[in-house]
Amino acid sequence: MLGKHQKIIEVTALLDRRGSFELAQKHYIDHSPPIEKTEKADKAFFTMNVKHEKGTGRPTKKNRRNLNKEGGWF
């Protein structure tokens, strides 16, 4: 499944205080299996299910009210 993978990390030493990523990277070993992308991710943006003729521009306030009543705006 997409987005579900295990991270297996072996800590080799503990640090006394917080440090940089490069310093921390020297003190652990990553045994995680490689991530395989088998499925496409869902679209980041929703698609409008409102149909209007091309070139008519944005819907007016009255059109939006009618779309909300019909349940077709979102």
C-alpha positions as CSV (number, residue, x, y, z in Angstrom):
1,M,0.0,0.0,0.0
2,L,1.1,3.5,-0.6
3,G,2.2,5.4,2.5
4,K,2.6,2.4,4.7
5,H,6.2,1.2,5.2
6,Q,8.4,0.3,8.1
7,K,11.4,2.2,9.2
8,I,14.0,0.0,10.9
9,I,16.9,1.9,12.6
10,E,19.7,0.6,14.7
11,V,21.1,3.2,17.1
12,T,24.9,2.7,17.5
13,A,25.6,5.5,20.0
14,L,23.7,8.1,22.0
15,L,24.6,11.7,21.9
16,D,24.8,14.0,25.0
17,R,23.0,16.9,23.3
18,R,21.1,17.8,20.2
19,G,23.3,18.2,17.1
20,S,23.2,18.5,13.4
21,F,21.7,15.9,11.0
22,E,25.2,15.0,9.7
23,L,26.4,14.3,13.2
24,A,23.3,12.2,14.1
25,Q,23.6,10.2,10.9
26,K,27.0,8.9,12.0
27,H,25.4,7.3,15.1
28,Y,22.6,5.1,13.5
29,I,22.3,2.5,10.8
30,D,19.1,2.4,8.6
31,H,18.0,-1.2,7.9
32,S,14.7,-0.1,6.3
33,P,13.6,-1.9,3.1
34,P,13.6,0.3,0.0
35,I,10.3,2.0,-0.7
36,E,8.6,0.8,-3.8
37,K,6.0,3.0,-5.5
38,T,3.4,0.7,-6.9
39,E,0.4,2.9,-6.8
40,K,-0.2,6.5,-8.0
41,A,-1.0,9.0,-5.3
42,D,-4.4,10.7,-5.3
43,K,-4.5,14.1,-6.9
44,A,-3.5,16.9,-4.6
45,F,-6.4,19.1,-5.7
46,F,-10.0,18.2,-6.0
47,T,-11.7,18.2,-9.4
48,M,-14.8,20.3,-9.9
49,N,-18.0,18.4,-10.8
50,V,-19.6,21.6,-12.0
51,K,-20.1,21.7,-15.8
52,H,-20.4,25.0,-17.6
53,E,-19.7,26.1,-21.1
54,K,-16.1,27.0,-21.9
55,G,-15.6,30.7,-22.2
56,T,-18.5,31.8,-20.0
57,G,-16.1,32.8,-17.2
58,R,-16.6,32.4,-13.5
59,P,-20.1,31.6,-12.1
60,T,-22.0,34.6,-10.7
61,K,-23.2,34.8,-7.1
62,K,-26.7,33.7,-8.3
63,N,-25.2,30.8,-10.2
64,R,-23.2,29.7,-7.1
65,R,-26.4,29.9,-4.9
66,N,-28.2,27.7,-7.4
67,L,-25.3,25.2,-7.5
68,N,-25.3,25.0,-3.7
69,K,-29.1,24.3,-3.7
70,E,-28.6,21.5,-6.2
71,G,-25.7,20.1,-4.3
72,G,-23.3,20.4,-7.2
73,W,-20.8,23.0,-6.1
74,F,-18.5,20.7,-4.0
